[in-house]
Amino acid sequence: MSFIPERRRATIHDVAREAGVSITTVSHSLNGKGVVASATRQRVLDTAERLGYSADAIARGLRSNRLGVLGLVIRPLDTLDSYQPAGVDYFVRFAGAAAVEALDRGFGLMLVRDPTTKNVPGIALAVDGFIISDPTGNDPVITLLQRNGIPLVTVGRDVGRDDFTDWLGLGTAEDARAVLAHLTERGARRIALVVGTDTNAWNADSELTYREWASAHAEAAVVYQQDETAGEAGGEAIAEQMLAVAAVQGLPDAVYCLTGRHAAGLQRRLQRAGYDVPADIMIVAGSDSEQTRNSAPPITSIDLTPEITAKAAVDFLVRRIEGDTDSSPPVIVNVLRQRQSTNRVAAR
């Protein structure tokens, strides 16, 4: 098998050679034209995907010139049940701020689904550089872009790539420490954590920081995991798990629930079971949302400052596109929005 240099874009000749077919067969297979055996067509498609080949004329022919377009891939939305999850305004605010900042810098912004999946238009890679929000571990999107020599920065680190350093720190560990300190100051001692299932730094670093806190305070770590797609129903399911063992070990004093939708569902189910928030249990969400703001009581949350983060990401990417490889990535500082769900005075 031949080797495609990592920084050179794959060509139709590379695909033909790797698949063991003619250039015409590659063209017909990719365009759905001509008479090509189904097994051969699939082999060509698989080879093109593996090599990151795009037949789009713009993406193929203008790679050496400035296109004036930045790409944005929001990885959590690729795994959710919708690209418009109800009540979750972080990603809309992030994309809007990134688009405006890109315009101010002379670029347009193109939102792109996971470009490693099938049926993504070739023009998806016809950009000057990419921002990837919340990459997964060993994210295949990063692999694809690096193979094609496309500049990229990420919002959050790739937990499987210690050698990739062009990422903006989201202050995740600092957020977790701030939440734990906030709850401890209000009398909480047994604090549980609810994380998502996506293999990103937000989940991983939050759990690591929480476990370090629990160890330092001689407390048993209590960690629940729930799929981000489960929404508020997922939070209710976590509450059910807590209630099932409450008679034996009691409820925790407080819960740090990363996803706002989970936090809202968890609070509602505990209230139906007769528990008062915040008197019996305090709740904090790791991401502010419509659900956290409109819950009764409103839920204390981390404001992930999407506008500030988006502007910083665009600036960082443009610097890399313009050849600045030495400047350090920016660090984002988030805000803890204190609300009634933690409005408890610690006993003296």
Buried (B, 14 or more C-beta within 10 A) or exposed (E): EEEBEEEEBBBBEBBBBBBEBEEEBBBBBBEEEEEBEEEBBEBBBEBBBBBBBBBBEBBBEEBEEEBEBBBBBBBBBBBBEEEEBEBBBBBBBBBBBBBBBBEEBEBEBBBBBBBBEEEBEBBBBBBBBBBBBBBBBEBEBBBBBBBBEBBBBBBBBBBEBEEBEBBBBBBBBBBBBBBBEBBBEBBBEBBBBBBBBBBBBBBBBBBBBBEBBBEEEEEEBBEBEBBBBBBBEBBBBBBEEBBEEBEEEEBBBBBBBBBBBBBBBBBBBBBEBEBEBBEBBBBBBBBBBBBBBEBEBBBBBBBBBBBBBBBBBBBBBBBBBEEEEEEEBBEBEBBBBBBBBBBBEEEE
